[in-house]
Amino acid sequence: MTNNVIPEDILKIQKKLATYEVDSRNYKKYTKILAKHIKSYTMKKRVSSHIKTIEKIEELQKKSEEEK
């Protein structure tokens, strides 16, 4: 149904993050970068979901108006 593929940039950051020791300077840096990428990815998914919902509602309203 939906395409829930994790983007390549997030996977690359996670692989890089896995090579660092926890609490190291680079680990903290990559954690922040990963958080930004995940936040933007989820925001894009949320916006596209809202757009689809609005389109569906408009489609249903048009159908109901045509029936009248």
Backbone torsions as a table, in degrees:
resi	resn	phi	psi	omega
1	MET	NA	-74.3	179.8
2	THR	-100.3	154.2	-178.7
3	ASN	-97.1	99.2	-177.4
4	ASN	-102.4	54.8	179.7
5	VAL	-90.1	133.7	178.3
6	ILE	-76.1	130.2	-178.7
7	PRO	-61.5	153.2	-177.4
8	GLU	-61.5	-37.8	-177.8
9	ASP	-63.5	-37.9	178.6
10	ILE	-67.8	-40.9	178.9
11	LEU	-64.1	-40.7	178.8
12	LYS	-62.6	-42.5	179.9
13	ILE	-65.0	-40.7	179.4
14	GLN	-64.4	-40.6	178.5
15	LYS	-63.8	-42.3	179.1
16	LYS	-65.2	-40.8	-179.5
17	LEU	-63.2	-34.2	-178.6
18	ALA	-67.6	-19.3	-178.6
19	THR	-83.6	-14.5	-177.1
20	TYR	-94.7	155.2	175.8
21	GLU	-76.5	146.1	178.0
22	VAL	-63.5	141.7	-179.1
23	ASP	71.0	8.7	173.8
24	SER	-80.5	165.9	-176.7
25	ARG	-63.5	-44.9	180.0
26	ASN	-66.9	-34.8	178.2
27	TYR	-61.4	-45.4	179.4
28	LYS	-64.4	-40.4	-179.9
29	LYS	-63.0	-47.5	-178.7
30	TYR	-70.7	-27.6	175.2
31	THR	-64.3	-42.3	178.2
32	LYS	-65.5	-42.3	179.0
33	ILE	-62.4	-44.2	179.2
34	LEU	-61.7	-41.0	179.3
35	ALA	-61.4	-40.7	178.9
36	LYS	-63.9	-44.5	-179.5
37	HIS	-65.2	-41.7	179.5
38	ILE	-65.4	-40.7	179.9
39	LYS	-62.3	-44.7	180.0
40	SER	-67.9	-36.2	178.7
41	TYR	-64.7	-46.0	-179.7
42	THR	-67.9	-33.1	177.8
43	MET	-65.9	-41.1	177.8
44	LYS	-62.8	-42.6	178.9
45	LYS	-62.9	-41.4	-179.0
46	ARG	-64.5	-44.2	-179.7
47	VAL	-64.5	-44.8	179.8
48	SER	-64.3	-34.6	177.2
49	SER	-65.7	-41.9	178.4
50	HIS	-64.7	-39.5	179.2
51	ILE	-63.1	-43.8	178.8
52	LYS	-62.2	-40.0	179.5
53	THR	-63.6	-45.1	179.7
54	ILE	-62.8	-42.4	179.0
55	GLU	-62.8	-40.5	-179.5
56	LYS	-65.7	-41.6	179.2
57	ILE	-63.2	-43.9	178.5
58	GLU	-62.6	-40.1	178.4
59	GLU	-62.3	-44.0	178.7
60	LEU	-65.5	-37.2	178.5
61	GLN	-65.8	-40.2	178.0
62	LYS	-63.5	-41.2	179.3
63	LYS	-64.1	-41.6	-179.4
64	SER	-67.6	-34.6	177.4
65	GLU	-69.1	-36.4	179.2
66	GLU	-68.8	-33.0	-180.0
67	GLU	-69.2	-26.5	-177.4
68	LYS	-77.4	NA	NA
